[in-house]
């Protein structure tokens, strides 16, 4: 009785699986056929680790590193994950600030960089700028944002919306909604606009 039940169960299973197997074989694709057209959402190149260096007249301006990069073509930005950028001083011999962000993008034509998600800029003097999005404008060599920013210089904290600054955070303009907490003896106020 037990052996008869096993055979019957095997026949039922075979009858149930046979049509699935036939349908699967009938729907298989020809791997020798033409490849699908490339999509704008599929990168042409995916890189694990990226290191770019920008220099002018033999002097390093900045070095960018990313954990991964996705290149979609010359006319589109390259998307970055795990972004780290070092900005160098005028003589190109020492780092004046460094930026970290979870994501970003770089335009190969303009060399402009956009950093997004938990963006933090630290300077050699110990100042810190925090925001959710920041752009490095290559032509004017400035960092720019139209988002909420928090600038910390020692015990002084300035917040506002929008900033334009040199990479060392020495000469900056905060565009609107400026608020601050300043302590005597600290030189923290540069140029503020309301």
VENZI-V469186 format. One record per residue. PHI is phi as a letter, one per 30 degrees, with the letter a starting at -180 (NA if undefined). PSI is psi as a letter, one per 30 degrees, with the letter a starting at -180 (999 if undefined). D_CENTER is the distance of its C-alpha to the mean C-alpha in Angstrom with 2 decimals. Layout:
{{PHI	PSI	D_CENTER} {PHI	PSI	D_CENTER}}
This chain:
{{NA	e	67.25} {d	e	63.99} {d	e	63.68} {d	e	64.43} {d	e	61.60} {d	e	59.09} {d	e	60.18} {d	e	59.99} {d	e	56.45} {d	e	55.40} {d	e	56.96} {d	e	55.18} {d	e	51.81} {d	e	52.55} {d	e	53.51} {d	e	50.31} {d	f	47.96} {e	e	49.80} {d	e	48.70} {d	e	45.03} {d	e	45.28} {d	e	47.06} {d	e	44.56} {d	e	41.64} {d	e	43.40} {d	f	44.21} {c	g	40.58} {d	k	39.08} {c	l	37.22} {d	j	38.37} {d	f	35.83} {c	f	37.52} {d	l	36.81} {d	k	34.26} {d	l	30.55} {d	l	28.78} {d	k	27.30} {d	k	23.61} {c	l	21.45} {d	f	18.71} {c	f	16.61} {c	k	17.25} {d	k	15.32} {d	e	17.79} {b	k	16.15} {b	k	14.10} {c	k	13.62} {c	j	13.70} {j	k	12.65} {b	k	11.86} {b	j	13.50} {c	k	13.93} {b	k	16.54} {c	k	17.71} {b	l	21.35} {b	k	24.12} {h	h	27.81} {i	g	27.12} {c	k	25.15} {d	k	21.59} {c	e	19.41} {a	l	16.03} {b	k	14.53} {c	k	10.92} {b	k	10.36} {b	k	7.92} {d	e	9.54} {a	l	9.22} {b	k	8.77} {b	j	10.47} {c	k	12.67} {c	g	14.70} {k	l	17.10} {d	f	17.85} {c	g	18.02} {b	l	14.57} {d	l	11.00} {c	k	9.32} {d	k	6.37} {b	k	4.25} {b	k	4.72} {i	i	6.21} {c	k	5.48} {b	k	9.01} {b	k	10.80} {c	k	14.58} {c	k	16.44} {c	l	20.09} {d	l	23.31} {e	e	25.51} {d	f	27.42} {i	g	24.38} {c	f	25.94} {a	l	24.06} {d	k	20.70} {c	f	20.91} {a	l	17.59} {b	k	14.39} {b	k	11.03} {b	k	8.99} {a	l	6.11} {d	e	5.42} {b	l	2.08} {a	a	1.99} {a	l	5.36} {b	k	8.56} {c	j	12.08} {d	f	14.50} {d	e	17.45} {c	f	16.68} {i	g	14.17} {d	k	12.45} {c	k	8.88} {c	k	7.06} {c	k	5.14} {b	l	5.52} {i	j	7.55} {h	h	9.86} {d	k	9.25} {b	k	12.21} {c	k	13.93} {c	k	17.06} {c	l	19.86} {d	f	22.68} {d	f	25.06} {j	g	23.52} {d	l	21.99} {b	k	18.88} {c	k	16.78} {b	k	14.92} {a	l	13.28} {c	f	10.95} {a	k	9.58} {b	k	10.29} {c	k	10.90} {c	j	12.39} {c	j	15.41} {d	e	16.70} {d	e	20.20} {c	f	21.03} {h	h	18.95} {b	l	17.91} {c	k	15.13} {b	k	15.55} {b	k	14.82} {c	g	17.03} {c	l	16.04} {d	k	17.98} {b	l	17.75} {b	j	19.58} {c	k	20.84} {c	k	22.90} {b	j	25.41} {i	b	27.81} {d	f	29.55} {c	k	28.59} {b	k	25.93} {b	k	25.07} {b	l	23.21} {l	a	22.83} {c	k	20.93} {i	k	19.34} {a	k	19.24} {b	k	19.66} {a	l	20.01} {d	l	20.34} {d	f	17.85} {d	f	20.59} {h	h	20.91} {c	e	24.60} {b	j	25.13} {b	l	23.37} {b	k	24.25} {c	k	23.33} {d	e	24.17} {a	l	25.70} {h	h	26.73} {d	k	27.01} {b	l	28.39} {a	l	28.95} {b	j	30.78} {c	k	32.45} {c	k	34.83} {e	k	37.71} {i	f	37.52} {c	k	33.78} {c	i	32.65} {c	f	29.54} {d	j	30.23} {c	d	29.19} {b	j	29.03} {c	k	28.51} {b	k	29.03} {c	999	30.08}}
